[in-house]
Each structure stands twice: as structure tokens, then as C-alpha cells.
Amino acid sequence: MTAYVKENGIWKKSNLSSVKVNGEWKKTNKGFVKVDGAWKRFYSSANSIVDLGTSSVTDFEVTEEIVNYNSDVYNLGEMWRAHTWTSNATFNIETSVYPWYVLIAGSGGKGGPDIGNGGGGGGSFIGLIPPEYLSEGEMDITVGSNIASEIMINGVNLKANIGGTGGGGLTGSPGGGGSTTGSLPELTARRGGTGGRSIAGGGAAGFHSMISGVDIGYCGGGGAGGRNQESDWYGPLGPGGPGQDGGGSGGAGGNGNNQIGYPGGSGARGGGGGGAGIYNNTGGSSSGIIIISYRIEEA
């Protein structure tokens, strides 16, 4: 936030980055003035979220790799903080003065029963939004396993829907990718990947982001269902294929070495679940994910 001070009758720009205290320059984090007997904030050096332990928090320094990945968001040497939620939460935006980088991904679908097909990946939104879109105050989000991920931004309810469940048997179909509801021009909306086939490999590759400081895959398709026994009907049977780049692990426990009926693995970061083993119920779905990232210190 930019502030102005009057010098020799002329208003000049000042970033208030430092003040002198007892002869020593110190970094300024926030500035307050008293108005009608109440202290009101007029300056802040960074965004901030107060969270009651429901998110995982990661601080990271922006490296050249991160800058190369998305130069429109990051500058080399900046310090950023990422809050990651995989379950319902309420949190408070304490300060909002700079853009926020957000990722919203719906839960992946479940794998199908028997020699089932993989579930579809959840829908997603990602992008950089201005500070006024996430105004200061309390916010509720919905996110978790087997549900859509929802958040209200700038008065728009954004919903990243869950991926479809994979069908069972040789004639079943892979689960379709989850769609999205609501839109903002600043956010890119994507449909999740389709789940993998029961006798083939994993589902469609997911998308990627550096929003948390590391390269993460999200919204992939699910893994294929595994065939884990031999018979005249099914022929030689093997493990299900793994989901790709955020999709679920596939097949009979993900490796084909477990007993008949062992479910396929769950997806990760919005990917679909793997297909189940023969005569088993559906494999588990993955959790959705919401990440809000913001700069906490300039380079």
C-alpha cells in the first residue's frame, strides 16, 4: 500500500517501509491513526490470514524456478505464505492490501466396483485476484472428500464440482471429469480429467501449479481398475494403472499384489480414485483442496 507525506507543502509518495525508532531504522508492518478516539489501520506491508489450526501453512522464498514457472505472479527473492485446506474451515482475513493467488479443486470421483474404471478428477479454478475480491473479515469454505469445493469470492459462489464415479465391469465407463459453477474473469476454470479404463492405464494427466512453493499436480483423472486373478473369463490379470499427475493410484490396492476385492487407491489433490478389485465395492475418492497464497515480504 502506498502512502503520502507532505514535504515543503508538496505531497510525496512514501512506502512507509521503515521508521526510525531511537535512532535505528526498523521495518514497518502496520500503521495506525486515532480517529474519533478509535485506532484505525491506514497502512499494512502485507496480506495476512488468521487461521485456527485448520490449514497447513507453508512459507517459501521465491526461487528462479518459481519465477520461470509464473513470472506474472512472483518476483525473485520474495517470501510467500500458502494456506492449504482439505476439510471445511472458517478463517479470518486480517489484512488484504495485495493480490491473492488462489487454487480451488473439487474432490475426485470414486473408482468403480468389480474390475472397475477410474473416477474422474474434480473441477478447478486457479488465478491471481485483486485484494478487494477477498475483503477483510471472516470466510467459510467447503472442501473435503466426496464433495465439491466452494468459496465465495467477490460476491460470486465458486464451486469446483466432484469428479464422476467409475463404472464397474468390462462394460462400465470411466468417471467423467468434474465441472465448475460460477466464474470470475481473473480465474481460469478447468474440468477434471476422465478416469482410466479398467484394463488400460491411468486417467488423463492433471494440471500443475507452484502456488504452494512446490510443483503440485491437481485435478487429474483416476487410475484404472485392476484385474487381480486369472480365469477363463477374465484372462491373465494384473494391477490397475496409476493415475497421472494428481490422479489416483489404480487397481487392486494400487499394485495388483493384494487379495481379490482389495480396492484401488485414492487420488490426490482432486484426482479421481482408482478402480476397485474384482467383486469389491468402489474405491475411495480423493479430497478436494483449496490453497490461498500471498506475499508476506518483498525481495
C-alpha positions, 0 to 999 in steps of 0.5 A: 500500500502506498502512502503520502507525506507532505514535504515543503507543502508538496505531497510525496509518495512514501512506502512507509517501509521503515521508521526510525525508532531511537535512532535505528531504522526498523521495518514497518508492518502496520500503521495506525491513526486515532480517529474519533478516539478509535485506532484505525489501520491506514497502512499494512506491508502485507496480506495476512490470514488468521487461521485456527489450526485448520490449514497447513501453512507453508512459507517459501522464498521465491526461487528462479524456478518459481519465477520461470514457472509464473513470472506474472505472479512472483518476483525473485527473492520474495517470501510467500505464505500458502494456506492449504485446506482439505476439510471445511474451515472458517478463517479470518482475513486480517489484512488484504492490501495485495493480490491473492493467488488462489487454487480451488479443486473439487474432490475426485470421483470414486473408482468403480466396483468389480474390475472397475474404471477410474473416477474422474478428477474434480473441477478447478479454478486457479488465478491471481485476484485483486485484494478487494475480491477477498475483503477483510473479515471472516470466510467459510469454505467447503472442501473435503472428500466426496464433495465439491469445493466452494468459496465465495469470492467477490460476491460470486459462489465458486464451486469446483464440482466432484469428479464422476464415479467409475463404472464397474465391469468390462462394460462400465465407463470411466468417471467423467471429469468434474465441472465448475459453477460460477466464474470470475474473469481473473480465474481460469476454470478447468474440468477434471480429467476422465478416469482410466479404463479398467484394463488400460492405464491411468486417467488423463494427466492433471494440471500443475501449479507452484502456488504452494512453493512446490510443483503440485499436480491437481485435478487429474483423472483416476487410475484404472481398475485392476484385474487381480486373478486369472480365469477363463473369463477374465484372462491373465490379470494384473494391477490397475494403472496409476493415475497421472499427475494428481490422479489416483493410484489404480487397481487392486490396492494400487499394485495388483499384489493384494487379495481379490476385492482389495480396492484401488487407491485414492487420488490426490489433490482432486484426482479421481480414485482408482478402480476397485478389485474384482467383486469389491465395492468402489474405491475411495475418492480423493479430497478436494483442496483449496490453497490461498497464497500471498506475499508476506515480504518483498525481495 
